[in-house]
Amino acid sequence: MPADPYAKRLLWFVFAGSRGGINRMRLVSAIRQRPLNANQLAKELGLDYKAIQHHIGVLEKNNLITRVGEKYGATYFVSTFLEVNMEAFDEIVTKLEKSK
């Protein structure tokens, strides 16, 4: 099934067309393996907690991750929208890794 062109454009913008896209890509890859909260993500990715909060905000705003719980203990999961378009996400990851 061909990827939704809107979804592909959105993913390219969020992960390749804006600053911090690589860290957002790493964040999604981490929660894809297992759901984590912001503090766990900061430790796992070696990033500042505030930076993680910023990237989480961008990803939530674009419906790429979902939050379960409130405030500090909130756990993040890959959204249904991103799950449906995971093939396009993987394609972007592959292309960005080749261009390094």
GUTORSE-149598 format. One line per field, with one value per atom (N, C-alpha, C): residue number from 0; atom name; x, y, z. Coordinates in steps of 0.001 Angstrom, whole numbers. Each point is the difference from the previous one (the first is absolute). Layout:
<rs>
keza <- c(NUM | ...)
kese <- c(CA | ...)
x <- c(X | ...)
y <- c(Y | ...)
z <- c(Z | ...)
</rs>
This chain:
<rs>
keza <- c(0 | 0 | 0 | 1 | 1 | 1 | 2 | 2 | 2 | 3 | 3 | 3 | 4 | 4 | 4 | 5 | 5 | 5 | 6 | 6 | 6 | 7 | 7 | 7 | 8 | 8 | 8 | 9 | 9 | 9 | 10 | 10 | 10 | 11 | 11 | 11 | 12 | 12 | 12 | 13 | 13 | 13 | 14 | 14 | 14 | 15 | 15 | 15 | 16 | 16 | 16 | 17 | 17 | 17 | 18 | 18 | 18 | 19 | 19 | 19 | 20 | 20 | 20 | 21 | 21 | 21 | 22 | 22 | 22 | 23 | 23 | 23 | 24 | 24 | 24 | 25 | 25 | 25 | 26 | 26 | 26 | 27 | 27 | 27 | 28 | 28 | 28 | 29 | 29 | 29 | 30 | 30 | 30 | 31 | 31 | 31 | 32 | 32 | 32 | 33 | 33 | 33 | 34 | 34 | 34 | 35 | 35 | 35 | 36 | 36 | 36 | 37 | 37 | 37 | 38 | 38 | 38 | 39 | 39 | 39 | 40 | 40 | 40 | 41 | 41 | 41 | 42 | 42 | 42 | 43 | 43 | 43 | 44 | 44 | 44 | 45 | 45 | 45 | 46 | 46 | 46 | 47 | 47 | 47 | 48 | 48 | 48 | 49 | 49 | 49 | 50 | 50 | 50 | 51 | 51 | 51 | 52 | 52 | 52 | 53 | 53 | 53 | 54 | 54 | 54 | 55 | 55 | 55 | 56 | 56 | 56 | 57 | 57 | 57 | 58 | 58 | 58 | 59 | 59 | 59 | 60 | 60 | 60 | 61 | 61 | 61 | 62 | 62 | 62 | 63 | 63 | 63 | 64 | 64 | 64 | 65 | 65 | 65 | 66 | 66 | 66 | 67 | 67 | 67 | 68 | 68 | 68 | 69 | 69 | 69 | 70 | 70 | 70 | 71 | 71 | 71 | 72 | 72 | 72 | 73 | 73 | 73 | 74 | 74 | 74 | 75 | 75 | 75 | 76 | 76 | 76 | 77 | 77 | 77 | 78 | 78 | 78 | 79 | 79 | 79 | 80 | 80 | 80 | 81 | 81 | 81 | 82 | 82 | 82 | 83 | 83 | 83 | 84 | 84 | 84 | 85 | 85 | 85 | 86 | 86 | 86 | 87 | 87 | 87 | 88 | 88 | 88 | 89 | 89 | 89 | 90 | 90 | 90 | 91 | 91 | 91 | 92 | 92 | 92 | 93 | 93 | 93 | 94 | 94 | 94 | 95 | 95 | 95 | 96 | 96 | 96 | 97 | 97 | 97 | 98 | 98 | 98 | 99 | 99 | 99)
kese <- c(N | CA | C | N | CA | C | N | CA | C | N | CA | C | N | CA | C | N | CA | C | N | CA | C | N | CA | C | N | CA | C | N | CA | C | N | CA | C | N | CA | C | N | CA | C | N | CA | C | N | CA | C | N | CA | C | N | CA | C | N | CA | C | N | CA | C | N | CA | C | N | CA | C | N | CA | C | N | CA | C | N | CA | C | N | CA | C | N | CA | C | N | CA | C | N | CA | C | N | CA | C | N | CA | C | N | CA | C | N | CA | C | N | CA | C | N | CA | C | N | CA | C | N | CA | C | N | CA | C | N | CA | C | N | CA | C | N | CA | C | N | CA | C | N | CA | C | N | CA | C | N | CA | C | N | CA | C | N | CA | C | N | CA | C | N | CA | C | N | CA | C | N | CA | C | N | CA | C | N | CA | C | N | CA | C | N | CA | C | N | CA | C | N | CA | C | N | CA | C | N | CA | C | N | CA | C | N | CA | C | N | CA | C | N | CA | C | N | CA | C | N | CA | C | N | CA | C | N | CA | C | N | CA | C | N | CA | C | N | CA | C | N | CA | C | N | CA | C | N | CA | C | N | CA | C | N | CA | C | N | CA | C | N | CA | C | N | CA | C | N | CA | C | N | CA | C | N | CA | C | N | CA | C | N | CA | C | N | CA | C | N | CA | C | N | CA | C | N | CA | C | N | CA | C | N | CA | C | N | CA | C | N | CA | C | N | CA | C | N | CA | C | N | CA | C | N | CA | C | N | CA | C | N | CA | C | N | CA | C | N | CA | C | N | CA | C | N | CA | C)
x <- c(843 | -843 | 882 | -178 | 838 | -277 | 1038 | -115 | -833 | -695 | -788 | 967 | -185 | 953 | 61 | -1141 | 1 | 892 | -156 | 780 | 1488 | 340 | 1406 | 607 | -753 | 458 | 196 | -962 | 92 | 1228 | 206 | 1144 | 1325 | 71 | 1223 | 265 | -1052 | 192 | 457 | -706 | 287 | 1380 | 406 | 1248 | 1186 | -227 | 1125 | 19 | -1150 | -71 | 44 | 196 | 46 | 1099 | 464 | 1058 | -486 | 878 | -340 | -646 | -132 | -661 | 669 | 1318 | 741 | -333 | -66 | -334 | -1444 | -905 | -1386 | -74 | 816 | 53 | 510 | 1029 | 537 | -1043 | -743 | -1043 | -1081 | -463 | -1030 | 542 | 1228 | 591 | 75 | 291 | 87 | -1370 | -1026 | -1315 | -657 | 508 | -487 | 401 | 1198 | 481 | -763 | -183 | -805 | -429 | -1219 | -502 | 838 | 283 | 818 | -609 | 387 | -397 | 1129 | -225 | 963 | 1362 | -3 | 1260 | 782 | -688 | 660 | 557 | -757 | 471 | 1260 | 15 | 1168 | 1239 | -151 | 1142 | 423 | -969 | 296 | 673 | -453 | 527 | 1159 | 270 | 1091 | -288 | -1277 | -404 | -537 | -7 | -548 | -1513 | -513 | -1431 | -853 | 444 | -747 | -40 | 1090 | 42 | -989 | -56 | -949 | -1424 | -289 | -1338 | -358 | 949 | -238 | -324 | 820 | -201 | -1311 | -342 | -1278 | -1143 | 108 | -1038 | -186 | 1100 | -65 | -648 | 408 | -535 | -1478 | -392 | -1414 | -861 | 504 | -744 | -259 | 923 | -129 | -581 | -554 | -688 | 906 | 1266 | 924 | 246 | -258 | 61 | -1225 | -335 | -1120 | 485 | -689 | 347 | -1051 | 468 | -898 | 432 | -886 | 317 | 101 | 277 | 56 | 1356 | 346 | 1178 | 1273 | 718 | 1330 | 0 | -993 | -13 | -553 | -327 | -589 | 951 | -555 | 767 | -380 | 967 | -221 | 52 | -918 | -129 | -23 | 315 | -143 | -1496 | -427 | -1423 | -466 | -1303 | -587 | 337 | -38 | 330 | 1407 | 964 | 1377 | 130 | -698 | 44 | -446 | -1068 | -521 | 1022 | 778 | 971 | 1443 | 188 | 1336 | 940 | -528 | 836 | 656 | -769 | 550 | 1041 | -249 | 959 | 1311 | -104 | 1201 | 778 | -724 | 640 | 792 | -577 | 677 | 1238 | -119 | 1131 | 1133 | -316 | 1005 | 695 | -784 | 585 | 882 | -423 | 793 | 1286 | -72 | 1223 | 1001 | -498 | 900 | 664 | -684 | 532 | 1003 | 215 | 968 | 1407)
y <- c(-1188 | 1188 | 1243 | 907 | 1200 | 911 | 640 | 896 | 1227 | 486 | 1226 | 1158 | 735 | 1070 | 1092 | 275 | 993 | -486 | -1260 | -565 | 34 | -371 | -16 | 1411 | 984 | 1398 | 449 | -338 | 367 | -644 | -1271 | -703 | 587 | 317 | 623 | 1327 | 792 | 1296 | -170 | -836 | -153 | -614 | -962 | -711 | 455 | 594 | 384 | 1482 | 656 | 1380 | 1054 | -399 | 994 | -372 | 1000 | -241 | -984 | -870 | -958 | -1269 | -102 | -1159 | -1314 | 7 | -1224 | -448 | 948 | -365 | -485 | 602 | -481 | -1420 | -264 | -1331 | -1004 | 369 | -865 | -236 | 1038 | -96 | -986 | 121 | -916 | -1427 | -165 | -1340 | -607 | 816 | -494 | -437 | 823 | -385 | -1081 | -181 | -1092 | -1338 | -40 | -1225 | -272 | 1064 | -131 | 1394 | 119 | 1298 | 529 | 1299 | 626 | 1339 | 504 | 1351 | 965 | 1287 | 1012 | -165 | -291 | -161 | -1204 | -1097 | -1195 | 274 | 760 | 352 | 857 | 967 | 876 | -828 | -955 | -845 | -894 | -628 | -947 | 682 | 1223 | 688 | 941 | 196 | 887 | 1454 | 384 | 1383 | 655 | 1316 | 783 | -239 | -31 | -228 | 1035 | 1262 | 1071 | -247 | -496 | -313 | -1118 | -1002 | -1105 | 547 | 876 | 591 | 738 | 734 | 730 | -977 | -1024 | -960 | -766 | -339 | -657 | 907 | 1287 | 963 | 36 | 35 | 23 | -1282 | -1135 | -1287 | -160 | 463 | -77 | 912 | 1202 | 955 | -547 | -790 | -582 | -1410 | -402 | -1282 | -1199 | 81 | -1096 | -864 | 564 | -782 | 338 | -894 | 239 | -161 | 691 | 20 | -779 | -818 | -686 | 392 | 598 | 482 | 1513 | 516 | 1452 | 461 | 1200 | 716 | -836 | -72 | -605 | -1476 | -736 | -1442 | -424 | 945 | -335 | -889 | -1043 | -919 | 255 | -62 | 314 | -1255 | -51 | -1117 | 538 | -836 | 357 | 100 | 1046 | 181 | -966 | -165 | -855 | 553 | 1333 | 647 | -391 | 57 | -349 | -1496 | -823 | -1449 | -345 | 661 | -237 | 429 | 1026 | 545 | -352 | -1082 | -381 | -315 | -501 | -298 | 1289 | 1080 | 1288 | 506 | -180 | 406 | -766 | -1317 | -819 | 411 | 351 | 457 | 1285 | 934 | 1265 | -268 | -858 | -355 | -563 | -914 | -617 | 1049 | 877 | 1028 | 973 | 372 | 928 | -657 | -1286 | -693 | -145 | -194 | -119 | 1337 | 1107 | 1316 | 525 | -703 | 455 | -23)
z <- c(0 | 0 | 0 | -960 | -47 | 1190 | 464 | 1155 | -352 | 993 | -120 | -287 | -1112 | -326 | 1075 | 653 | 1080 | 1138 | 369 | 1101 | -324 | -1222 | -400 | 68 | -468 | 57 | 1442 | 849 | 1415 | 639 | -252 | 575 | -494 | -1273 | -528 | 690 | 196 | 650 | 1448 | 755 | 1434 | 251 | -834 | 262 | -838 | -1152 | -853 | -337 | 36 | -467 | 1077 | 1235 | 1071 | 995 | 740 | 986 | 1049 | 423 | 1037 | -516 | -1304 | -584 | 336 | 58 | 316 | 1425 | 935 | 1377 | 102 | -767 | -5 | -562 | -1008 | -588 | 1040 | 741 | 1053 | 1093 | 336 | 1025 | -433 | -1227 | -511 | -26 | -428 | -41 | 1395 | 1014 | 1384 | 512 | -212 | 523 | -857 | -1190 | -845 | 622 | 587 | 652 | 1287 | 819 | 1214 | 458 | 493 | 462 | 1169 | -30 | 1034 | 405 | 1183 | 372 | -381 | 201 | -450 | 677 | 1300 | 716 | -519 | -235 | -551 | -1390 | -800 | -1344 | 80 | 918 | 154 | 330 | 910 | 376 | -1153 | -643 | -1078 | -1199 | -335 | -1174 | 327 | 1291 | 393 | -321 | 101 | -279 | 1260 | 7 | 1094 | 101 | 1228 | 227 | -735 | 12 | -692 | -1511 | -556 | -1441 | -314 | 860 | -188 | 36 | 958 | 88 | -1288 | -555 | -1253 | -1134 | -156 | -1088 | 177 | 1243 | 276 | -433 | 301 | -399 | -1507 | -736 | -1465 | -519 | 541 | -460 | 361 | 1183 | 394 | -874 | -246 | -818 | -1404 | -500 | -1336 | 18 | 1151 | 145 | -328 | 408 | -266 | 1231 | 1185 | 1230 | 843 | 912 | 914 | 1431 | 889 | 1420 | 776 | 952 | 912 | 1402 | 743 | 1340 | 4 | 1171 | 164 | 522 | -358 | 490 | -48 | 1129 | 17 | -384 | 456 | -237 | -1343 | -868 | -1302 | -800 | -580 | -834 | -1450 | -891 | -1408 | -857 | -957 | -926 | -1427 | -959 | -1410 | -290 | -694 | -298 | -1082 | -79 | -1032 | -1383 | -145 | -1271 | -445 | 926 | -363 | -253 | 778 | -226 | -1419 | -458 | -1345 | -1052 | 310 | -957 | 367 | 736 | 467 | -1157 | -1096 | -1166 | -525 | -60 | -455 | 997 | 1299 | 1032 | -183 | -184 | -183 | -1249 | -1053 | -1239 | 241 | 755 | 312 | 843 | 1017 | 844 | -841 | -898 | -866 | -865 | -631 | -861 | 779 | 1207 | 806 | 501 | 316 | 454 | -1140 | -1223 | -1160 | -316 | 289 | -356 | 1015 | 1104 | 1022 | -513)
</rs>
